[in-house]
Amino acid sequence: MSQILKFDVTSRDKTGSNAMRKLRADGLIPAVLYGHGQTPAQLALDARSFERALQRHARFFELASGGSSETAIIRETQWDTFGMHVMHVDFLRVNMDEKVEMEVPVELVGIPKGVTEGGVLEHHMAEIRLLCAPRNLPDVIKINVATLGLHQSIQIKDVPLPEGASHAEDLDRAVATVATRKIETVAAAPAEAGAAEPEVVGAKAKADEAKAADGKPEGKGKD
């Protein structure tokens, strides 16, 4: 089961561009909490703490404010132009026993048999979407590819599921394949027809000297 990270937030009552800029200047991130038919809650959270949470790949948050808390997942994160800092976060309320659609990282385990036969392992999907209660959602899905032969694939329908979960992907989509290794060959450039013989260095100069000697006029006698 994925861990739930407790995170302190504060309520905010001001909206608009100027209020958002002031929050960010103070080291805070504006956020909104939706879901379960309740009125959206306008929140603010510490920017550095939240970005550290993202680095830890946190997905479930217990948002604590004023003595109460709500469990939520990240629905959308907006970044700045350079992808360096979070500008806004949308959270969605969840019940730990209510199924939600989430992406789970995929980890391939083992060396495929087909690789030892000269093939190459191609990992097509780094994550798989599942429909699962947060209580049962795994941090990672490990797939053993040791028995995978040359030209064989593991599809979504072959991936083992945690209790109570179902796939939210095309079942025939390939997760990993052992393909034939591609070998690039470079064809030799064809020789040009009638190519001239290579010139010997100094030969032309000697030939010119001999030609000049043969055509030298005879000297005149004395008067």
N, C-alpha and C positions, 0 to 999 in steps of 0.2 A: 504494500500500500504506500502511496505517496505521502510524504510528511506534510503536515499543515504548519505553516510558518506564522507565528503570532506577530502582528504588525500594528503599531500604534498609528492612528490617523486622527485628524481633527476636522471638524465640520467647518464649512465656509459658507457665507451667505452672499458673497459678491461674485458676480460673473462679468463677462466682457473682456476685451483684449487688454485694457489697462490693468484690471485686477489680476489677470493671468501673468502679465509681465512682472508685476510687483511680487507675486508669489514666487516666481522663478528666480527673481533677483534675491529673494530671501532664502534660497536653497530649498524650496518646496516644489512639489509637482501637483498640479491640479488633477483631480480624478472624479469619476462619477460611478456610483454603485447602483446597478439596475437589477430587475428581476423579481419574480414571484408576485407580480401584480402590485408591488409597493411603489410608492413615490420615489423617484430617483434621488439619491442622497449625494450632495455636493461635498467632496472631501479634499483634503490636502495631506500630502505625506512627504516625509523627508527624502530628498532626492538621492543622497549618497547611500542611505540604508536600502532604498528600493533597488538601486542599481547593483548593489552587492547581492541582494536577494536574487536578482536575475542571473547573476554570475553563478549562483549556486543552483540554478535551474529550478527554482521554487515555482510551483504551479498553484498550490492551494494556500490561501491566506485566511487567517483569522483576524479580521479588521476590528481592532478594539478602539472604542471611543466613548468617553463619559461613563465608564462602568459597564457598558454593554458591548457585545461583539457579534459579528456575523461572519459566516464562512463564505468565501467567494473564490472565483477563479478569474484569471486575466482573460478578458474577451478581446481587447485590442490595446496595443501599445503604440503610441506615436512618438517618433524620434525626430531630432533636428535634421537639417539638410545633410550633415556629414555623418549621421548615424552614430553620434558620440554620446548624446544625452537624451534622456526621455523627456518629452514635452507634455504628454497627457496620457492618462491610463483610464480605460473602461473596465470596471469589474462587474461580474455577474454573480448574483447570489446563488448558492447551491445548497442542497441538502445532501448529506453524506450518503444517504441511501437512495437518492434520486439519480437516475442515469443521465449522464451528460456525454457529449461527443468531444473527445480529446485525442490529441496526437501523442503517441508513445514512441520513444526512440527504439530503434532496432539495432541489436548487436549480433553479428555473425560469429559463431564459435566453431573452431576446428579448421583443418585444412582439407578442402574437398578432394576426393579421389581423382576427379578429373583434372585437377591442377598437377598432380604427380604424373599424369598421362600427357602433359604438354599444354593443357588448357590454361585459361586465366579466369579468375573469379570476378564477376561484375556485380557490384552492389547497387541495385536500382533505386531502392527506397530506404532513406535514412530514418523515416518515421512512418508509423501506421496509425490511421484513425480508428478508434474504437468507440463503441457506445457502451458505457460502463458506469456503474456507481462509483463515486470517488473513493469510497471505502475499499473497493476491490481493484482500483486502478494501479497497475504496476509502474515502477519507475523506469523499467526497461524491459523489452521483450528479447530474450536470447533465443537464437535459432541455430541449431546444430547443422552444419553443412558438410560434415565429414563424409557422408555417404553419397554426396552429390557427384554424379559422373559427368563426363564430357557431353555437352549439348543438353544437359538436364537443368531444370529450373525448380525453384520453390515459389509457389504462388500464394497469394493471400489466403486462399482456402486451406492451405497446408500449415498455416501458422497457428500454434496452440494458443488458446484463449484462457484468460483468468475466469474464475467463477462468475457466472451471471453476465458476462460480456458478450458482445457480438461485433462483427466487423462493420465498418462504415465505409468500405472501399469496394471497388470492383473485385470480386472473388477470383477472377482469372488473371489479375494483374501480377506480373512477376516481381518478386522481392529481390531475388538473386539468381544468377545464371552462371554456369561454367561454359564459356565460349572458346572457340578455337583461337589460339594466339595468332594475331596478324603479323606477317613478316613482310616488310617492305623491301622490294627489289628495285634497284636503279639500273635501267638499261644503258648499255654503252652507246655513246653517240656514233652513228654510222660515219665511216670515212667518206670524204667528198670525192666524187668521181674525178679522175684526172688530176689528182693533187700533185703539186710540184714536188720534186725531190728536194730534200733539205740542202741549203747552200753551205758549202764548206768555207769556213772563215779563212780569208786570205787567198783563196783560189781565184776569185774575181780580180783581185789586185794584181796577181802574177800574170794573169791572162792579158790584162790591159797593158802591162809593161812589155810583154813579148810583142804585142801588136804594134806598139809604138816603135820598138826597135826595128821591126821589119819595114816600116814605112819611112825611116829616117833618110833624108836626102844625102847624096855623096858630097864629100867635101871638095872645094875648088883647088886646082893646082896653083903654083906660084907664077906670077907674070914673068 
